[in-house]
Amino acid sequence: MVVPYKHSTAIAKIGARITPTFSSSLGKLNFAEFKIREINSYNSIPLFLPEGQQWIKSCTGQTVALEKLYAFGPPWENRRNIYMNSVSRDMQLLQDTVKLPDRETTEELALRYSSHILSLVFPIIDKVLFEETINLAYQQGSFQSTGHASAKACIYAFLAFVSIFNIHSGSGTGLPLDSEAYALKAQSLTPQVLQDITTESLQTAVMLSIYELFGGNLQSAAVMNSIAARFVFMLGAHTQHHSIIASQTPSSAEIVSRTKNHHRNLFWLCYTFDKELSMRTGQPPSMNDEHCDLTLPRGYIERLCKNQGSKPSSRGILGIPLFPADLCLTMINSRAYNSLYSARALQKSDAELLKDIRELDDDLERWRISLPLGFRPTISFSHETPTDGEMDMQAVVIRLAYYHCVATIHEASGRCRAWADGQVSVMEGVSSSLALAVEASRSSFLYLQTVQHVLEDDCFWMILFYPMSALMTIFCNILLNPLDPQAAQDLELINEAPDLIKGMPIRQPTMNELFHINLIDEFIAELRRLGKCAISKAKQENLNHNN
């Protein structure tokens, strides 16, 4: 899977070009006794900035190999344009060659989607309302109604969506697997889409955001989701409530209610991805909770609890969407960003910061114990922890998200000024909080090793974020506490990371993705080298001190 590649001057230049984008998303943080002015809000590892490099050098005695650690920004972000010129397509050629499939193919794919479990996880279209979208897109004649271009863009985005999730497999449609071509075609219609404030426009933006997010293209996903957020606001979906669920064959009078319900589902998708992208990029969210009605869908909690632990095939009878993440946990993540990592949060006193950490930790624990026992994440995880033999991707993602949320909340304690001022009583509390963040990161990594067989090949880039961010927290802890007995075990976790990453399924990886996976391998190797040097340096200094 790994493409042999040696770093060159060209790589360094590309890394330098990407650096400003990543740096601009960084928050301010004091890490331990070193004042690290700018580090990523969600992983708390100052690897990529001058202050961080100086800190690492002081801990390891080694110079950081920048071309390995920071060639292309965060290791969990895929960038299409890093492998030669593979993504530079002739847009005019695209316009001439990529066409809508025949109407029957689109209708069959819509039917397959509607009966698939993914229609509950990603309620991107309503099968009744989508019939009108198909009518608009396949409209014949010289005169084309308003919304024709948006409808076509929506169909193209839908084709890209069903391609990446393999919904079309076995349908007999003969649909090509070039999801990128369909996505680019939909994107080429963006100017027309922006002129129509319609359901089709909102659906297009949401589906393209999903397409980019699941391809690891975080910056593109963030842009598309920001567009989707504006459509949500313009359509009023951020303040609507779900109505009584419409029937499958509604009268014309019920179409309005059905449309509002669908807009609300799209709001929740947009909200979920907005917080997810904020977490992965360190950039502020596009949707402010204060401006949104966050009333959960009618029956969501009850249906979610019934779904948890049931087999995927039995979930289709339930009309309430599951969504790709637990909405309650998503809201806690949102509050964590606002309370701990926003511009205003960075000005808080130690007392205010620690108070917010305690409150968020309490909120997270209340959420955890509200889940059914068999589905509830354990506070920590080891290879001896029992697991459900029938777990699915939903269970895996929720547990990984839980451990990351714990780390996100408690890593903020590293910003306390007590580190610099030497206030022993406060430092003990901060140390305990940071220890919780590190333990959650270990748990995330160990859990992923245990459930690797459950992972699906269309989720590689979504899942990759969790072990990589966990590794960076673990690595930072080695630098902070190199003489701790746990440091050697943590270094072994870093040693095991390449096998974990290579064992994660990925569907038909492109040359660009293979290239990026090779970069990840080198990234981990550099973390391993620096961690080993930190432990050796600390032992030698301790020996010299005792002598």
N, C-alpha and C positions, 0 to 999 in steps of 0.2 A: 504493500500500500504506500510506502514512503518513497518519494522521489528523491534520489541523491541530488544534493545541491550544496554548493559552497557560497557563502556570503561574499559579496563583492562591493566595489565602490558604488555600483548602480543601486544595490540594495540599500546602502547607507543613505544615498540621496533620496530614494523613495521614502525611507523611514523619516528623514528630516522633513519631507513635504507633508507627511501625515501628522507629524508631531503636534502642530498647532491645534488641529481639530480635537485631539484627545486631551491636550493640556487645558483647553478652554472649559472642559467639563469637570475639572477637578475642584474639590472643595478644600478649604483650609483646615488644617488639623495639626495639633501638637502631638507628636507621637513619642511617648516616653520622655526622657529628659532632653531629647533632641527636638528642636523646633522645626518641624517639617511644615513649611508654610502652605504647600499645595499638594494634596494627595487625593486619590480617588475616594469619594465619599462612601462607596459601597464595598471596597475591599481593603482599605486602610493600609496599603502597602506602597511606600514611597520609592518604588523602584525606578521610576522613569524621569525623575527630575534631579537637578544638580544637588539639592540638599539631600535627597534620598541616596544618591550615588556616594556622597561623602559619608553618610551614615553607614552604608553597607561596607565601604572601605575601612571605616574605623572598627567595624565588628569582625571583618574577615581578613584585613590586611591585603585584600585583593582589589584590583580595578574591575569594575563591572564591564562585561563584554556587551557594550550597547547594541551592537548590530544583532545580537542574539535576543536580548531582552526587549528591544524596542524597535525592531525593524518595521513592524506594521501595526503598532498600537496594541490594544488588548488582545491576548491570545485567544479569547473566545469569539472574536469578531472576524468574519470572513470578508475579504475584499476581493471582488471579482477582477479588479484591474491589476493584481500583483503578478500574475503569471503572463509574461510577455504581453501580447496584444490580443489575447483570446476573446476579450469582451467587446472589442471595437467592431461592431457590426455596421454594415451599410444600411442606414435607416431607410433609404429609398428602396433598396432591394427588399427590405422587410415589408414595406408597404405593398410591393408588387407581388410578393410570394405568399405571405400569410393571410389566409382568408378564413371566414367563418366556415365551419363544417356544415353539412346539410342540416336542415332544421330537425329532422328525425333524430340525428345523433345528439344534438343538444338536448332535446326533450328526453331522450333515454338517459343521458347522464344526469339530468335534473331529477329524474325519477329514482335513479340509483342512489344519488346523494340523499334524497329525502327518506329513503328506507335504511340508510347507513347510520351507525352510531355517531359518526362525525357530524351529522346534522344536529345532534344535541350538544356536542362539544363546541362546534362552530356554527351557530345558527345564522349563516351568512345570507341565505335566501329563504323566502317563504314560497312554497311550491305553487300556491294559488296566485300570489302576486307576480311570481316569476313568469307566469304565462303571458302577462301583458308585456313584460320586458322582452320576451322572445318575439312577440308580435311586432313590437317596435323595431327590434334589431333586424328582423327579416322582412321588413317592409319593402315592397317592390314599387317600381315606378319612378318617374323623374321627380315627383313631389315627395319629400320626406318630412314627416312630422317633427315638431319640436321634441327633442329628447332622443332622436334616432342615434346620434353619435354616442351619447351616454349609454344607451342601451347596448350598442355594439361593444363599447369598452367594458361594460359589465359582463357580457358574454365571454369576451376574451379573458378577463380576470377570473371568471368562473372556471374556464378551461384550464388556466394555469393552476388554479387551486386543486381541481380534481386530479390533475396530473401529478402534482407533488405528493398527494396523499394516496395515489394509486387507486382512486375510486373507480376509474374506468376499466381496471383490469378485469378481463373475462367478459366484458360487455359485448364483444363482437362488433364494436363500432369502428375499429380500425383507426382510432384516433392516434396521431403521432405523439410521442412522449416528449416533445420539445416544449416543456413548460416555459422555458425562458423566452421563446419566440412569442408565445401568447402574452406573457407578461409585458414584454417590450412593446407589443402591438397595442395593448391596453394603455400603457404609459404614453405612447405616441399620440393618443387621443385626449391626453390630460387638458390641453387648452380648451377643448369643447366641453369636457366634463365639468370644468370649473365654472362654466357659464350656466349650468343647470343645477339648481338646488332641488334635487329629486332623490327618491329612494335609490334609483340606479347609480347616481353619482356617489352616494354614501356607500353603497355596497361595493362599488369599484374600488374606492379608497381603502376600505377595510380589507378586502380580499388581497389587494396588492401589498398592503402592510403585512398581512399574514405570510404571503409569498416571500417577501424580503426577510422577515424575521426568521422563518424556518430555514432560510438559506444562509443565515448568519450575517446578512447584510444590514447591520443595525442602523447605520446612518440613513440609508434609503428607507428602511422600515419606519424610522422616527419621522422622517419627512412626510411619508404617506399617511401615517397615523395622525399627524398634526392636521393634515388636510381633512381627514375623516372627522376629527374633533370639531373643526369649524362647521362641517356639514351637520353634525349632531346638534350643535348649538342653533344653527339656522333653522333646522327642522323642529326644534323644541324638544328633542328626545331626552335631553339631560334633566328635564323637570317633569316628564310624564310618568304616569304609573301604568303598570300592566293592567289591562282590562280582563274581564272574564275571557277565558280561552275561546277563540273563535272555532266554529265547526270546520270540518274539512271541505265542505261545499257551501260556503256562506252565500247569503243573498247579497245584493248590491248594498243594502243598508249596513251590512256587517263589514264591508271592505274597509271603511274608515277605522273601525276598531282593530281590525286585523293589521292594518298598516301601522297604527300606533304601537301595537304590541311588537311588531317586527322592528320598528325604529328603536324601541326600548331594548330589544335584544342586541341590536347593533351598537347601541350606547354602551351596554355592558362589555361587549367585545372590545370596543374602542377604549373604554376605561381600563380594562384589564391589561391590554397591550401598552397603554400609556404608562402605567406604573411599572410594567415589566421592562420596558425600554429605558425608563428613567433609572431603574436599578442597574441595568447592564451598561449604560453609557455614562452614568453620573450626571446627565443633563437634567434640568428641571422638567417636570411633567407639563404637558399641554393643557391638562384638565385639572382645575382647582376644585377640590372637594367642596369648598364653601359655596360654589356656584352650581352644584349638582344635587339633585334629590337622590339620595342613596338608599331609598326604600327598596328592599330586595323584592324580586318577583314573587307573586303570590304563590305560597306553598313551596318556595325554593328550599328552605331548610329541611322540611319534612321529606321532600322528594329526594334531596341529596343524601340524607341519612338512609333512605330505603335503597338507593342506588349503590351506596358504598357496600362493597362486599358481594354484590350480586354479579352475575356473569354479564359481560357486555351485551350478549344477544337478548337478554331479558330486559334491557333498559329502554328499548325502543317503544315500549307501550306507554311510557311516561312522557307527558307533553311538555313538562318544564325542562328547559335547557340545563345541561350540566355546566356549560362554559369550560374553557380550558384551564381555569384555576378556581380555587375556592374563593368566592367573592368576599367573604368575611376576612380571610387572610390577606387578600389583595388590599382591602381597606386599611388593615393594620400596617401593611408595608407603606401605604401612602402616608399614613400619619407618622410613621417612623422617619420618612424623608423630610416631611414638613417640620417635625419637632426637633430633629437631630442634625439634618444636613442642609437645610435651606440657608439662604443668606442671613436671615434673621436668627436662625438657630446658632450660627457660628459666633454670634455676639453674646450668647448666654453665659452666665456665671456657672461655676462648678455646681453650686447647689441647684440651680435651675436645670442644668443638664442631667445631673444624677436623678433628680425628681422625675424628669420626663422618661429617663431610661427605666426607672422602677415602674412607672405607670404603664408604659408600653409592654414591659415584661409581664405585668399582671394581665393586661389585655390579651396577650398572646397565650398565656397559660389558661385563661378562661376559654379561649377558642379551642385550645388543644383538648381540654377535658370535656368539651361539649360534643366531641366526635364519638361515634360508636367505639367501644373498647377494641374491637378487632381491627379497626381502621386507624386508631389513634396513634400518632407518632410517639415513640418513646423519647424521653428527655435527652437521652444519649443513645448511641448505638455502637455495638461491637459485633464481631463475627459470632459471638455466642448468643446474641439477642435473637429470640424466636421471630420468624417471619411467616406471613401468610402464604401458603403454597399457591393460592389462586389470585395473587395480587395482579393488578394490571397497571397500565401507564398512569391512570389517574391517581392511584395510590402512591406510585413512585414519585410523581411530580409533586404531590402535596407534601410528602415527607421531606423531599429535597428543599422545597420552598420554605418549609418550617425551619429546618436547620439553618438555611441562609438568613432567614428573618432573625433568628436568635443572634447570629453573628453580626448582622447589620446593626441591631439595637445595641449590643454590648461593646462593639468596636468603638462606638462613639465615646466611650469613657476614656479612651486614650487621649482625647482632646483636653482633659482636665488639666488645669494649670498646676495642680498639686504635684505633678511629675517634676515640673521645673522648680517649684518652691520647696520641695522636700517635706511636705506635710504628711507625716507618717500615717496618721489615722485615716486621712482621705486616700492616701496611696494604697492602703490595704484593701479598701473597698473597690478602688479602681482596678487593682490587680485581680481581685476576684471576678470582676465583670469581664476583664479581658480574658481570664481563664475560661469563662463560659463561652466566649466567642471562639476561642481556639478549640475547645472540646466539641462545639457544634460543627466546626469545620472538619475535625477528625471524623465525627459521626457521619457527616455527609459523604466523605470519601469512602469510608468503610461500608456504608449502606449501598453505595453505588457498586462497589465490588461484589456485594452479595446479590444484587438484583439485576446484574448486567444482562442476564438471559431474558429479562422481560422487556428490555428496551426495543423500540421499534426503529426501523431504519430511516424514517422520515423525520426523526426528532434529534438527529445528531447534534446540530448546532444549538438547539434549545437546551439540551442536556449538558453539553460541553461546558457551559458557563459555570455550573455548580462545582465540578471537581477542580477546575482551574482557579476559581476564586478561593476555594477552600485551600488549595495548595499554597497560594500566595499568603494567606493568613498563617498557615502552619510554618511556612518559611520564615516569615517575620518573627514568629515566636521563637524559632531556633536562634535567630540573631539576638533577640532580647534575653533569652535564657539558655545560653549554649551549654551551661554546666548542669542544667536540669536533667535528671535521669530519663525523662521522657524525650529529650532532644534526639537521642540516637534512634528511638522508635519513630519519631516524626521524620527523621531523615530517611528511614526505610520506606515510609509511605511515599515520599517523593521518588525514591528509587522504583517503586511499583507503579507509579503514575503512567509511564509510557505504555506499559502492557494494558492498563485499564483503558486508555484512550484508543489504542489500536484495536482493542476488543469491542469497542462500541460500534454497533452496526451503522453503516452509512450506505444509502442506495446509490449505486452507479456514480461513484465520486468522479468529479471532473479533474482535469489536470491542475486547475487552480486550487481545488480542495486538497488534492494530494500534496501539492506544494505547501499549502498552509499547514497541513498535518506534520510535514517534515519540520517546519519552523517551530511548531509546538514541541516536537521532540527535542530540538536544540534548546528551546526555552527552558524546558524541564531539566535538561542536562546542566545548564548553567546554574539553575537554582540548586541542584544537587551539589555541584562543585563549590558554590559559595557557602552552602550550609555546612558542608564538611570542613571547609576552611575556618568557619566561625567556631566550630566545636574544637578543632585542633588549636586554634589561636588562644581560645579561652583556657584550655587545659594547660598550655605552655605557660601562659601568664600566671595561672594559679600556682603552678609548680615553682616558677621563679619567685613568686611572692612568699611561698612557704619556706623556700630555701633562704 
